[in-house]
Amino acid sequence: MSGFLANLVNKVESTIGSSLSGVMQQQLQSFLQPEMIAKIQAKADECGLGDKVRSWIGQGDNLPVTADEIREMLGSETLHNLVDRSGLPADAVLGALAQFLPEAVHKATPDGNIADKSESSSV
């Protein structure tokens, strides 16, 4: 696990007062993948929250997000999967993601671009 992701997991663990299982760590890692970031962006656009996610991808300040907004962006199926796989309550998962997902997306897109680094280097 990368140093940044390990730090993110530690912050989430301390916030929710519970140890994250390996599955939850994998779920957090999946948010750092270009495909998931693109899905979150698309769903956020549908919900009228696209400006928030674009701020995380951009190089400026990250706009904050609430747990309810995270719920809208992820959709019930993704949330249920996260809850089922992590064994954590939905409120804990949503609260942790609301607090740390903006920074995680920002760090995963340092150039302000969702594209996979391997794709962008071949262009």
C-alpha positions in Angstrom: 0.0 0.0 0.0 1.4 3.4 -0.9 2.4 5.8 1.9 -0.4 8.2 1.0 -3.0 5.5 1.0 -1.7 4.1 4.3 -1.9 7.6 5.8 -5.5 8.0 4.5 -6.5 4.7 6.0 -5.0 5.6 9.3 -6.9 8.9 9.3 -10.1 7.2 8.5 -9.5 4.6 11.2 -9.0 7.3 13.8 -12.0 9.2 12.6 -14.5 6.3 12.8 -12.9 4.7 15.9 -12.6 1.3 14.3 -10.0 -0.7 12.4 -10.7 -1.0 8.7 -10.6 -4.5 7.2 -8.4 -5.3 4.2 -11.5 -5.2 2.0 -12.3 -1.6 3.1 -8.7 -0.6 2.4 -9.1 -2.1 -1.1 -12.3 -0.1 -1.5 -10.5 3.1 -0.6 -7.8 2.3 -3.0 -10.4 1.8 -5.8 -11.4 5.4 -5.3 -7.9 6.5 -6.4 -8.2 4.7 -9.7 -9.0 6.8 -12.8 -12.1 4.7 -13.7 -13.7 5.3 -10.2 -12.8 9.0 -10.2 -14.5 9.3 -13.6 -17.6 7.5 -12.3 -17.8 9.7 -9.2 -17.4 12.8 -11.5 -20.2 11.5 -13.8 -22.6 10.7 -11.0 -21.8 14.1 -9.3 -22.6 15.9 -12.5 -26.0 14.1 -12.6 -26.7 15.1 -9.0 -25.7 18.7 -9.5 -22.5 18.2 -7.4 -20.0 18.2 -10.3 -18.3 21.4 -9.3 -17.3 19.9 -6.0 -15.6 16.9 -7.6 -14.0 19.1 -10.3 -12.5 21.2 -7.4 -10.9 18.0 -6.1 -9.5 17.1 -9.5 -8.3 20.7 -10.2 -5.3 22.3 -8.7 -7.1 24.8 -6.5 -8.8 24.4 -3.1 -11.0 21.4 -2.6 -14.7 22.1 -1.9 -16.0 20.3 1.1 -18.6 17.6 0.8 -21.2 16.2 3.2 -22.0 12.5 4.0 -25.3 13.0 2.2 -23.6 14.3 -0.9 -21.2 11.4 -0.9 -24.3 9.1 -0.7 -25.8 10.8 -3.7 -22.5 10.6 -5.7 -21.9 6.9 -4.9 -25.5 5.7 -5.2 -27.1 3.1 -3.0 -25.6 0.1 -4.7 -22.0 1.2 -4.2 -22.7 2.3 -0.7 -24.3 -1.0 0.2 -21.2 -2.8 -1.3 -18.8 -0.7 0.8 -20.9 -1.3 4.0 -21.2 -5.0 3.3 -17.5 -5.5 2.5 -16.2 -3.3 5.3 -18.5 -4.4 8.0 -18.8 -0.8 9.1 -22.0 1.2 9.6 -23.1 3.3 6.6 -22.8 6.5 8.6 -19.1 5.7 9.5 -18.2 4.9 5.9 -20.0 8.0 4.6 -18.5 10.3 7.2 -15.0 9.0 6.6 -15.3 9.4 2.8 -16.8 12.9 3.2 -13.8 13.9 5.2 -11.0 12.3 3.2 -12.2 11.5 -0.3 -11.7 15.1 -1.6 -8.0 15.1 -0.6 -7.6 11.5 -1.9 -9.0 12.4 -5.3 -6.9 15.6 -5.3 -3.7 13.7 -4.6 -4.6 11.1 -7.2 -5.0 13.8 -9.9 -2.0 16.1 -9.2 -2.0 17.4 -12.8 -5.7 18.2 -12.6 -6.4 15.3 -15.0 -8.3 12.0 -14.4 -6.4 10.2 -17.1 -4.2 7.3 -16.1 -0.6 8.4 -16.1 0.4 5.6 -18.4 -2.3 6.8 -20.9 -1.2 10.4 -20.7 2.5 9.5 -21.2 1.7 7.8 -24.5 -0.3 10.7 -26.0 
